[in-house]
């Protein structure tokens, strides 16, 4: 879907067909903010399969090919053809026992704590080895600029719509109805994405930030 089509849909539902209440630049800002918001909540919706050439040692870094590593799926050829399994388990355990769990002759991997773009692998990659990992990772969607740009992440269309409505209704802070509609739209974002909200603090904090801008 192109930006102009999404904006037209938004305006129909906001009863702003002529664009008197929300200009194009404002709605494009909402679209970009919404895509980033959804990405932070559920990066797996923007997942891609990539091939990573392994580095020497037991720490692998995905560098600029992706923002967040989601999984290491296999050892592969440079073109992604399956070569061998790679198991997600405790690299520390494998390292401590100097073997993979249960004596299985396969490499293991595990995420580094508090790091989104690095993972451990065992046994370490030796200098003489040429190993490629097929990984699944995610990167933030590209920003849209023009009305003719394609909106990325069509699978997130309904969640993105609710985000735009939420932001739009928040502009009418003096209307109790708009505040209620904003709350409803915000809740729907989480429902659509299948995320259980633990607290309303995030809603209140975000409201405060947007109202100050």
PASEBA-1860 file (N, C-alpha, C; in nm, 3 decimals):
! residues 213
1> XXXXXXXX> 0.084/-0.120/0.000/0.000/0.000/0.000/0.087/0.125/0.000 ~ 0.052/0.221/-0.084/0.126/0.346/-0.088/0.081/0.439/0.025 ~ 0.169/0.534/0.059/0.141/0.627/0.167/0.010/0.702/0.142 ~ -0.010/0.748/0.018/-0.131/0.826/-0.011/-0.258/0.744/0.010 ~ -0.252/0.613/-0.016/-0.369/0.527/0.004/-0.396/0.508/0.153 ~ -0.290/0.491/0.231/-0.307/0.476/0.375/-0.362/0.605/0.436 ~ -0.310/0.719/0.392/-0.358/0.847/0.444/-0.505/0.868/0.408 ~ -0.543/0.829/0.287/-0.683/0.842/0.246/-0.773/0.757/0.335
9> XXXXXXXX> -0.727/0.636/0.367/-0.804/0.548/0.456/-0.817/0.609/0.595 ~ -0.706/0.665/0.644/-0.707/0.729/0.776/-0.804/0.846/0.779 ~ -0.799/0.927/0.674/-0.885/1.046/0.672/-1.034/1.008/0.663 ~ -1.063/0.902/0.592/-1.204/0.858/0.585/-1.256/0.823/0.724 ~ -1.173/0.752/0.801/-1.218/0.709/0.933/-1.216/0.823/1.035 ~ -1.134/0.925/1.009/-1.130/1.041/1.099/-1.224/1.152/1.053 ~ -1.299/1.125/0.945/-1.391/1.226/0.888/-1.315/1.355/0.855 ~ -1.201/1.339/0.791/-1.117/1.454/0.754/-1.075/1.438/0.608
17> XXXXXXXX> -1.173/1.415/0.520/-1.145/1.386/0.380/-1.065/1.498/0.314 ~ -1.095/1.623/0.349/-1.029/1.736/0.285/-0.893/1.769/0.347 ~ -0.858/1.700/0.452/-0.727/1.724/0.513/-0.717/1.854/0.590 ~ -0.827/1.900/0.644/-0.825/2.026/0.719/-0.775/2.007/0.862 ~ -0.795/1.887/0.916/-0.754/1.863/1.055/-0.615/1.805/1.068 ~ -0.575/1.725/0.970/-0.446/1.655/0.976/-0.379/1.665/0.839 ~ -0.271/1.743/0.830/-0.206/1.758/0.700/-0.120/1.636/0.669 ~ -0.074/1.627/0.545/0.003/1.510/0.500/0.129/1.489/0.584
25> XXXXXXXX> 0.202/1.597/0.611/0.328/1.584/0.684/0.306/1.526/0.823 ~ 0.199/1.567/0.889/0.169/1.516/1.023/0.136/1.367/1.017 ~ 0.056/1.326/0.920/0.019/1.185/0.909/0.138/1.098/0.867 ~ 0.226/1.152/0.784/0.348/1.078/0.749/0.435/1.060/0.873 ~ 0.441/1.162/0.958/0.514/1.150/1.085/0.453/1.040/1.171 ~ 0.321/1.034/1.178/0.253/0.930/1.255/0.282/0.791/1.198 ~ 0.285/0.781/1.065/0.314/0.652/1.001/0.453/0.603/1.040 ~ 0.552/0.690/1.030/0.690/0.651/1.063/0.705/0.618/1.211
33> XXXXXXXX> 0.643/0.699/1.296/0.649/0.670/1.439/0.580/0.538/1.471 ~ 0.469/0.513/1.402/0.395/0.389/1.425/0.473/0.266/1.384 ~ 0.542/0.274/1.271/0.625/0.161/1.227/0.735/0.132/1.327 ~ 0.798/0.237/1.379/0.903/0.218/1.480/0.845/0.162/1.610 ~ 0.727/0.210/1.647/0.660/0.163/1.769/0.632/0.013/1.759 ~ 0.578/-0.030/1.645/0.546/-0.171/1.624/0.675/-0.254/1.622 ~ 0.778/-0.200/1.559/0.905/-0.273/1.553/0.961/-0.298/1.692 ~ 0.955/-0.198/1.778/1.008/-0.215/1.913/0.926/-0.315/1.993
41> XXXXXXXX> 0.795/-0.318/1.969/0.710/-0.412/2.040/0.727/-0.555/1.989 ~ 0.740/-0.569/1.856/0.741/-0.703/1.798/0.832/-0.706/1.675 ~ 0.963/-0.706/1.696/1.057/-0.704/1.583/1.045/-0.824/1.492 ~ 0.993/-0.936/1.543/0.982/-1.056/1.459/0.887/-1.035/1.342 ~ 0.802/-0.932/1.346/0.714/-0.903/1.233/0.793/-0.849/1.114 ~ 0.917/-0.808/1.140/1.003/-0.755/1.035/1.121/-0.849/1.009 ~ 1.102/-0.977/1.037/1.210/-1.075/1.028/1.252/-1.100/0.884 ~ 1.382/-1.122/0.868/1.440/-1.159/0.739/1.544/-1.267/0.761
49> XXXXXXXX> 1.563/-1.349/0.659/1.668/-1.451/0.664/1.794/-1.395/0.599 ~ 1.906/-1.406/0.666/2.033/-1.355/0.616/2.142/-1.462/0.630 ~ 2.248/-1.444/0.553/2.364/-1.533/0.563/2.478/-1.454/0.626 ~ 2.535/-1.509/0.731/2.643/-1.443/0.805/2.769/-1.527/0.797 ~ 2.878/-1.468/0.749/3.006/-1.539/0.749/3.065/-1.533/0.889 ~ 3.098/-1.647/0.943/3.145/-1.655/1.082/3.284/-1.593/1.097 ~ 3.306/-1.537/1.216/3.436/-1.482/1.251/3.508/-1.581/1.341 ~ 3.640/-1.570/1.349/3.717/-1.657/1.437/3.678/-1.630/1.582
57> XXXXXXXX> 3.670/-1.736/1.659/3.639/-1.722/1.800/3.500/-1.771/1.835 ~ 3.459/-1.747/1.960/3.330/-1.796/2.007/3.223/-1.687/2.012 ~ 3.256/-1.563/1.974/3.157/-1.455/1.970/3.136/-1.413/1.825 ~ 3.011/-1.413/1.784/2.976/-1.374/1.648/2.893/-1.245/1.653 ~ 2.924/-1.152/1.564/2.858/-1.022/1.560/2.791/-1.005/1.425 ~ 2.665/-0.967/1.425/2.594/-0.956/1.298/2.619/-0.821/1.230 ~ 2.688/-0.730/1.297/2.729/-0.602/1.239/2.610/-0.526/1.182 ~ 2.626/-0.476/1.058/2.525/-0.388/1.001/2.420/-0.461/0.919
65> XXXXXXXX> 2.431/-0.593/0.909/2.336/-0.665/0.825/2.197/-0.666/0.887 ~ 2.188/-0.652/1.020/2.060/-0.651/1.089/2.075/-0.571/1.219 ~ 1.961/-0.541/1.278/1.959/-0.469/1.405/1.946/-0.564/1.522 ~ 1.857/-0.662/1.510/1.830/-0.755/1.620/1.832/-0.899/1.569 ~ 1.914/-0.980/1.633/1.917/-1.123/1.601/1.798/-1.192/1.667 ~ 1.727/-1.273/1.589/1.614/-1.348/1.642/1.648/-1.496/1.661 ~ 1.724/-1.552/1.567/1.763/-1.693/1.580/1.877/-1.724/1.486 ~ 1.953/-1.829/1.521/2.054/-1.886/1.433/1.996/-2.020/1.388
73> XXXXXXXX> 1.972/-2.035/1.258/1.890/-2.145/1.209/1.969/-2.265/1.158 ~ 2.086/-2.241/1.103/2.162/-2.353/1.045/2.301/-2.306/1.006 ~ 2.388/-2.403/0.984/2.513/-2.378/0.914/2.482/-2.401/0.767 ~ 2.525/-2.310/0.681/2.483/-2.315/0.542/2.599/-2.284/0.448 ~ 2.569/-2.291/0.321/2.661/-2.243/0.219/2.646/-2.091/0.210 ~ 2.735/-2.024/0.137/2.720/-1.878/0.121/2.588/-1.837/0.056 ~ 2.523/-1.930/-0.013/2.395/-1.899/-0.077/2.274/-1.941/0.007 ~ 2.301/-1.996/0.127/2.192/-2.030/0.218/2.147/-2.173/0.216
81> XXXXXXXX> 2.212/-2.259/0.138/2.173/-2.400/0.133/2.218/-2.469/0.262 ~ 2.130/-2.548/0.322/2.157/-2.615/0.449/2.279/-2.706/0.439 ~ 2.367/-2.695/0.542/2.484/-2.781/0.553/2.476/-2.866/0.678 ~ 2.444/-2.804/0.792/2.440/-2.877/0.918/2.352/-2.803/1.017 ~ 2.306/-2.875/1.118/2.224/-2.814/1.222/2.312/-2.732/1.316 ~ 2.252/-2.636/1.383/2.316/-2.565/1.491/2.211/-2.553/1.601 ~ 2.247/-2.594/1.721/2.149/-2.607/1.829/2.155/-2.487/1.924 ~ 2.037/-2.437/1.960/2.033/-2.331/2.060/2.030/-2.393/2.198
89> XXXXXXXX> 2.135/-2.373/2.272/2.144/-2.427/2.407/2.251/-2.348/2.482 ~ 2.290/-2.392/2.597/2.387/-2.320/2.678/2.528/-2.339/2.623 ~ 2.583/-2.234/2.566/2.721/-2.239/2.519/2.815/-2.254/2.638 ~ 2.778/-2.195/2.751/2.862/-2.208/2.870/2.875/-2.355/2.912 ~ 2.761/-2.428/2.908/2.766/-2.569/2.943/2.853/-2.647/2.844 ~ 2.835/-2.617/2.715/2.914/-2.686/2.614/3.063/-2.655/2.631 ~ 3.093/-2.530/2.664/3.232/-2.491/2.683/3.290/-2.555/2.807 ~ 3.213/-2.559/2.916/3.263/-2.616/3.042/3.295/-2.765/3.027
97> XXXXXXXX> 3.213/-2.834/2.948/3.235/-2.977/2.929/3.315/-3.006/2.802 ~ 3.349/-2.896/2.729/3.428/-2.907/2.607/3.366/-3.000/2.505 ~ 3.233/-2.999/2.501/3.163/-3.078/2.401/3.019/-3.027/2.394 ~ 2.948/-3.063/2.292/2.808/-3.027/2.284/2.726/-3.119/2.373 ~ 2.607/-3.077/2.417/2.526/-3.159/2.506/2.502/-3.300/2.452 ~ 2.507/-3.397/2.539/2.479/-3.538/2.506/2.576/-3.593/2.402 ~ 2.689/-3.525/2.387/2.790/-3.573/2.293/2.752/-3.559/2.148 ~ 2.650/-3.479/2.117/2.605/-3.464/1.980/2.705/-3.376/1.905
105> XXXXXXXX> 2.750/-3.422/1.793/2.851/-3.349/1.718/2.795/-3.236/1.637 ~ 2.742/-3.136/1.703/2.688/-3.020/1.633/2.724/-2.895/1.710 ~ 2.738/-2.785/1.638/2.768/-2.659/1.706/2.645/-2.611/1.783 ~ 2.671/-2.540/1.891/2.564/-2.481/1.970/2.578/-2.329/1.966 ~ 2.466/-2.262/1.991/2.471/-2.116/1.998/2.378/-2.067/2.108 ~ 2.405/-1.950/2.159/2.317/-1.885/2.256/2.338/-1.734/2.247 ~ 2.231/-1.660/2.277/2.238/-1.515/2.273/2.327/-1.463/2.385 ~ 2.393/-1.352/2.359/2.464/-1.282/2.465/2.363/-1.199/2.543
113> XXXXXXXX> 2.374/-1.198/2.674/2.278/-1.124/2.757/2.288/-0.974/2.731 ~ 2.170/-0.912/2.721/2.159/-0.767/2.705/2.224/-0.714/2.578 ~ 2.246/-0.801/2.480/2.302/-0.761/2.351/2.212/-0.820/2.242 ~ 2.172/-0.738/2.145/2.077/-0.782/2.043/2.144/-0.830/1.915 ~ 2.272/-0.800/1.897/2.333/-0.832/1.768/2.457/-0.919/1.781 ~ 2.469/-0.993/1.890/2.583/-1.083/1.908/2.534/-1.215/1.967 ~ 2.609/-1.322/1.935/2.577/-1.451/1.994/2.704/-1.532/2.013 ~ 2.695/-1.625/2.108/2.806/-1.716/2.134/2.789/-1.841/2.047
121> XXXXXXXX> 2.901/-1.902/2.010/2.897/-2.028/1.938/3.006/-2.119/1.994 ~ 2.975/-2.248/2.002/3.072/-2.346/2.050/3.059/-2.475/1.971 ~ 3.166/-2.538/1.930/3.306/-2.496/1.945/3.334/-2.366/1.871 ~ 3.438/-2.295/1.913/3.472/-2.169/1.847/3.509/-2.191/1.700 ~ 3.496/-2.088/1.622/3.536/-2.095/1.482/3.689/-2.081/1.475 ~ 3.750/-2.179/1.413/3.896/-2.176/1.399/3.938/-2.093/1.277 ~ 4.064/-2.051/1.277/4.115/-1.967/1.169/4.106/-2.037/1.033 ~ 4.123/-2.167/1.034/4.124/-2.240/0.908/3.984/-2.270/0.855
129> XXXXXXXX> 3.881/-2.242/0.936/3.744/-2.276/0.897/3.679/-2.164/0.815 ~ 3.594/-2.206/0.725/3.509/-2.111/0.651/3.365/-2.153/0.675 ~ 3.300/-2.086/0.768/3.167/-2.125/0.814/3.069/-2.011/0.788 ~ 2.950/-2.048/0.743/2.843/-1.951/0.723/2.723/-1.994/0.806 ~ 2.660/-1.897/0.873/2.538/-1.922/0.949/2.420/-1.859/0.876 ~ 2.312/-1.936/0.867/2.186/-1.878/0.821/2.112/-1.829/0.944 ~ 2.086/-1.702/0.950/2.024/-1.642/1.068/1.892/-1.575/1.032 ~ 1.809/-1.557/1.132/1.688/-1.476/1.118/1.705/-1.354/1.205
137> XXXXXXXX> 1.689/-1.239/1.146/1.709/-1.115/1.221/1.609/-1.011/1.172 ~ 1.609/-0.896/1.238/1.514/-0.790/1.205/1.583/-0.655/1.207 ~ 1.536/-0.566/1.123/1.585/-0.428/1.119/1.466/-0.334/1.116 ~ 1.481/-0.212/1.170/1.370/-0.117/1.166/1.328/-0.088/1.023 ~ 1.200/-0.069/1.000/1.154/-0.039/0.863/1.206/0.097/0.816 ~ 1.227/0.109/0.686/1.269/0.236/0.630/1.158/0.339/0.645 ~ 1.198/0.463/0.670/1.100/0.571/0.683/1.038/0.603/0.547 ~ 0.912/0.641/0.549/0.847/0.689/0.427/0.857/0.841/0.424
145> XXXXXXXX> 0.866/0.894/0.303/0.884/1.039/0.286/0.778/1.098/0.194 ~ 0.760/1.033/0.080/0.669/1.084/-0.022/0.536/1.009/-0.019 ~ 0.434/1.073/-0.073/0.302/1.010/-0.081/0.303/0.886/-0.169 ~ 0.399/0.879/-0.261/0.407/0.765/-0.352/0.494/0.652/-0.296 ~ 0.554/0.671/-0.179/0.634/0.565/-0.118/0.546/0.449/-0.077 ~ 0.606/0.331/-0.078/0.536/0.211/-0.033/0.551/0.199/0.118 ~ 0.441/0.175/0.188/0.447/0.157/0.333/0.500/0.017/0.363 ~ 0.612/0.005/0.435/0.667/-0.129/0.464/0.584/-0.202/0.569
153> XXXXXXXX> 0.597/-0.333/0.570/0.530/-0.412/0.673/0.379/-0.416/0.658 ~ 0.331/-0.462/0.542/0.185/-0.463/0.518/0.113/-0.554/0.617 ~ 0.184/-0.649/0.677/0.120/-0.737/0.775/0.077/-0.661/0.900 ~ 0.134/-0.542/0.918/0.105/-0.464/1.039/0.003/-0.353/1.012 ~ -0.070/-0.367/0.902/-0.157/-0.258/0.857/-0.257/-0.215/0.965 ~ -0.327/-0.310/1.025/-0.431/-0.274/1.122/-0.370/-0.213/1.247 ~ -0.257/-0.268/1.294/-0.191/-0.211/1.412/-0.142/-0.070/1.382 ~ -0.090/-0.050/1.262/-0.042/0.084/1.223/-0.157/0.184/1.218
161> XXXXXXXX> -0.271/0.141/1.164/-0.389/0.228/1.162/-0.428/0.272/1.303 ~ -0.431/0.176/1.395/-0.470/0.208/1.532/-0.371/0.303/1.597 ~ -0.243/0.290/1.563/-0.143/0.382/1.617/-0.169/0.524/1.566 ~ -0.197/0.536/1.436/-0.223/0.669/1.379/-0.346/0.731/1.442 ~ -0.452/0.651/1.460/-0.574/0.703/1.524/-0.544/0.746/1.667 ~ -0.465/0.665/1.738/-0.429/0.698/1.876/-0.362/0.835/1.883 ~ -0.262/0.856/1.797/-0.191/0.983/1.796/-0.283/1.098/1.758 ~ -0.372/1.072/1.660/-0.463/1.177/1.614/-0.558/1.218/1.726
169> XXXXXXXX> -0.616/1.120/1.795/-0.711/1.152/1.902/-0.642/1.220/2.020 ~ -0.515/1.190/2.041/-0.443/1.253/2.151/-0.426/1.403/2.132 ~ -0.438/1.449/2.008/-0.427/1.593/1.983/-0.546/1.670/2.039 ~ -0.657/1.599/2.061/-0.777/1.665/2.113/-0.792/1.634/2.261 ~ -0.698/1.686/2.339/-0.692/1.652/2.482/-0.809/1.709/2.562 ~ -0.877/1.811/2.508/-0.988/1.871/2.582/-1.118/1.794/2.563 ~ -1.117/1.698/2.475/-1.238/1.619/2.449/-1.229/1.485/2.523 ~ -1.323/1.461/2.614/-1.325/1.335/2.688/-1.347/1.217/2.593
177> XXXXXXXX> -1.429/1.240/2.490/-1.455/1.133/2.393/-1.327/1.095/2.319 ~ -1.249/1.196/2.278/-1.123/1.169/2.207/-1.024/1.096/2.295 ~ -1.020/1.133/2.422/-0.930/1.065/2.515/-0.969/0.917/2.528 ~ -1.100/0.890/2.535/-1.146/0.751/2.544/-1.115/0.675/2.416 ~ -1.134/0.740/2.302/-1.103/0.676/2.174/-0.953/0.647/2.163 ~ -0.871/0.741/2.212/-0.726/0.720/2.210/-0.689/0.598/2.293 ~ -0.748/0.586/2.411/-0.720/0.472/2.497/-0.761/0.342/2.430 ~ -0.878/0.345/2.364/-0.927/0.225/2.295/-0.832/0.184/2.182
185> XXXXXXXX> -0.786/0.282/2.106/-0.693/0.252/1.995/-0.562/0.197/2.047 ~ -0.513/0.255/2.156/-0.387/0.208/2.214/-0.401/0.062/2.259 ~ -0.512/0.030/2.323/-0.534/-0.108/2.367/-0.543/-0.203/2.248 ~ -0.604/-0.157/2.139/-0.619/-0.242/2.022/-0.484/-0.277/1.959 ~ -0.388/-0.185/1.967/-0.255/-0.213/1.911/-0.200/-0.340/1.974 ~ -0.208/-0.348/2.106/-0.155/-0.465/2.178/-0.237/-0.590/2.148 ~ -0.368/-0.573/2.137/-0.453/-0.688/2.105/-0.419/-0.745/1.967 ~ -0.403/-0.656/1.870/-0.373/-0.700/1.733/-0.238/-0.771/1.727
193> XXXXXXXX> -0.141/-0.718/1.801/-0.007/-0.776/1.800/0.005/-0.897/1.892 ~ -0.100/-0.924/1.969/-0.098/-1.040/2.058/-0.005/-1.022/2.176 ~ 0.006/-0.898/2.226/0.094/-0.868/2.339/0.009/-0.833/2.459 ~ 0.035/-0.897/2.571/-0.038/-0.869/2.693/0.027/-0.753/2.766 ~ -0.050/-0.650/2.790/0.004/-0.534/2.860/0.006/-0.561/3.009 ~ 0.120/-0.532/3.073/0.136/-0.555/3.215/0.096/-0.434/3.298 ~ 0.104/-0.316/3.239/0.079/-0.193/3.314/0.035/-0.083/3.219 ~ -0.032/0.017/3.272/-0.072/0.133/3.193/0.032/0.244/3.199
201> XXXXXXXX> 0.142/0.222/3.271/0.243/0.327/3.285/0.298/0.371/3.151 ~ 0.321/0.274/3.060/0.378/0.308/2.930/0.287/0.403/2.854 ~ 0.156/0.378/2.864/0.058/0.464/2.797/0.067/0.606/2.851 ~ 0.071/0.619/2.984/0.074/0.751/3.044/0.203/0.823/3.012 ~ 0.316/0.750/3.018/0.444/0.813/2.989/0.451/0.860/2.844 ~ 0.403/0.776/2.753/0.408/0.813/2.612/0.316/0.929/2.582 ~ 0.200/0.930/2.646/0.107/1.043/2.629/0.176/1.172/2.666 ~ 0.247/1.168/2.778/0.315/1.289/2.826/0.417/1.337/2.727
209> XXXXX> 0.493/1.245/2.668/0.596/1.285/2.573/0.534/1.348/2.449 ~ 0.427/1.285/2.398/0.365/1.337/2.274/0.296/1.471/2.300 ~ 0.236/1.486/2.416/0.165/1.610/2.443/0.260/1.728/2.458 ~ 0.386/1.698/2.497/0.484/1.806/2.513/0.542/1.848/2.380 ~ 0.537/1.760/2.280/0.601/1.789/2.151/0.513/1.878/2.065
END
